[in-house]
Amino acid sequence: MEQRRELRIRSGEVYDKFFLNENVPADKKDDIDYIFSLLDWEKNVDPDYRKHYFRPPIVDNTAPEGCLQKWIVYGNDYVGAKELTVFPGQSVVMKDMAAHGVILTQGHGKIGPYDCETPTLLRFGQNYLDEFFVTDAAACEGVTVTNTSAVEPLVMLKHFGPHCPGKP
């Protein structure tokens, strides 16, 4: 059996050498000069990076009353993301054109029939109610999002894969 070399970083995560080579042609595997040549050094050290690449959030004017939704990642073929804020005590039906993941960043409430909340303190091995997946069918039909707090907004990031319809 081939022994696999691993790189350990401070957090304890393990990244196998496979990930360095996975998209490299067979004759270039482990060729560090070739792998580094794939990087766009000029873009990575651009002192005016923000000026060249920043895209301000775009408010989604089609979002129902009781919430604010903004496109925060857009303008590429690979990923897209919306930030959804449901105001305290409000319930909204959100329709999207594609399946997506959801990560809560603030507040508590319900996504469909499921309780959701942002953990105050993360502990290894505990379960949390801050990550969800919305299927394509459910996204198109509409998912009810309810903020059960009287004072705190419910904020979530909805992230989409490639070719999400309606993305700016």
C-alpha positions in Angstrom: 0.0 0.0 0.0 1.3 3.4 -1.0 2.0 5.6 2.0 0.4 9.0 1.6 2.2 12.2 2.6 0.1 14.7 4.5 0.5 18.4 5.3 -0.8 19.4 8.7 -1.7 23.0 9.5 -2.1 24.6 12.9 -5.8 24.0 13.1 -5.2 20.2 12.9 -6.9 19.9 9.5 -5.2 17.5 7.2 -4.7 18.3 3.5 -3.3 15.4 1.5 -0.9 16.1 -1.3 -3.6 14.8 -3.6 -5.3 18.2 -3.4 -2.2 19.9 -4.8 -2.1 17.6 -7.8 -5.8 16.7 -8.4 -6.3 19.0 -11.5 -2.8 18.8 -12.8 -1.9 16.8 -16.0 -0.4 13.4 -15.2 3.1 14.4 -16.5 3.1 17.5 -14.3 2.1 15.9 -11.0 4.5 17.0 -8.2 6.1 19.6 -10.5 6.1 22.6 -8.1 7.3 25.0 -10.8 4.3 24.0 -13.0 1.8 24.2 -10.1 3.1 27.7 -9.1 2.9 28.8 -12.8 -0.9 28.3 -12.6 -1.3 31.1 -10.0 -2.0 34.6 -11.3 0.6 36.4 -9.2 -0.3 39.9 -10.6 -4.0 39.6 -9.5 -3.0 38.2 -6.1 -0.7 41.1 -5.2 -2.8 43.9 -7.0 -2.7 46.9 -4.6 -5.9 48.1 -6.2 -7.7 44.8 -5.9 -10.9 46.3 -4.4 -11.1 48.9 -7.1 -10.8 46.3 -9.8 -12.9 43.5 -8.4 -15.3 44.7 -5.7 -19.0 44.3 -6.5 -21.3 46.2 -4.2 -24.4 44.4 -2.8 -27.5 44.6 -5.1 -30.8 44.8 -3.3 -33.4 42.3 -4.6 -36.5 44.4 -5.1 -38.6 41.3 -5.7 -38.2 40.1 -2.1 -41.4 40.1 -0.1 -42.3 42.7 2.6 -40.8 41.8 6.0 -37.3 41.2 4.8 -34.3 42.5 2.9 -32.4 40.4 0.4 -29.2 41.4 -1.4 -27.0 39.7 -3.9 -23.5 39.8 -2.4 -21.7 37.3 -4.7 -22.4 37.6 -8.4 -20.9 38.3 -11.8 -19.2 35.0 -12.4 -20.2 31.5 -13.7 -19.1 29.6 -10.6 -20.9 30.7 -7.5 -23.5 33.2 -6.2 -24.8 34.2 -2.8 -27.6 36.2 -1.3 -27.8 37.7 2.2 -31.3 37.4 3.5 -32.4 39.4 6.6 -35.9 38.6 8.0 -37.0 41.4 10.4 -38.0 40.6 14.0 -41.4 38.9 14.3 -41.8 38.5 10.5 -42.5 35.5 8.3 -41.8 35.5 4.6 -42.0 33.0 1.7 -38.8 33.0 -0.2 -38.7 31.6 -3.8 -35.4 30.9 -5.6 -34.6 29.5 -9.0 -32.2 26.8 -7.8 -31.1 24.5 -5.0 -28.9 26.2 -2.4 -27.2 25.9 0.9 -28.1 28.1 3.9 -25.8 29.3 6.7 -27.3 31.4 9.5 -25.2 34.3 10.7 -27.5 35.9 13.3 -30.8 35.2 15.1 -33.2 32.3 15.5 -36.5 31.2 14.0 -37.7 28.6 11.5 -36.9 27.5 8.0 -39.9 25.6 6.8 -40.8 23.3 9.6 -37.3 23.2 11.0 -36.0 25.3 14.0 -32.9 27.3 13.1 -30.6 29.3 15.3 -27.1 30.8 15.3 -24.9 29.2 18.0 -23.4 31.6 20.6 -20.5 29.3 21.3 -19.4 26.4 19.1 -18.1 23.3 20.9 -16.6 20.3 19.1 -19.0 17.4 18.7 -22.2 19.3 19.5 -25.1 19.6 17.0 -26.2 23.0 15.7 -29.2 24.4 13.8 -27.3 26.8 11.6 -26.8 25.0 8.3 -29.5 23.8 5.8 -29.9 22.6 2.2 -32.9 23.7 0.2 -33.7 21.4 -2.7 -34.4 22.7 -6.2 -38.1 21.7 -5.9 -38.5 23.4 -2.5 -36.6 26.5 -3.6 -38.9 27.0 -6.7 -42.1 26.3 -4.6 -41.0 28.6 -1.8 -39.7 28.2 1.7 -41.3 29.9 4.6 -38.7 31.7 6.8 -39.9 32.9 10.2 -38.0 35.1 12.6 -39.3 34.2 16.1 -37.4 37.0 17.9 -39.1 40.2 19.0 -35.9 42.2 18.6 -33.1 40.5 16.7 -33.0 40.1 12.9 -32.6 36.6 11.4 -29.8 36.8 8.9 -28.6 34.0 6.6 -26.3 33.5 3.7 -27.9 31.5 0.8 -25.2 30.1 -1.5 -25.7 28.8 -5.0 -23.7 26.7 -7.4 -22.8 27.4 -11.1 -25.3 28.8 -13.5 -27.9 29.9 -11.0 -30.8 31.5 -12.9 -31.5 35.2 -12.2 -28.0 35.9 -10.8 -26.8 39.4 -11.9 
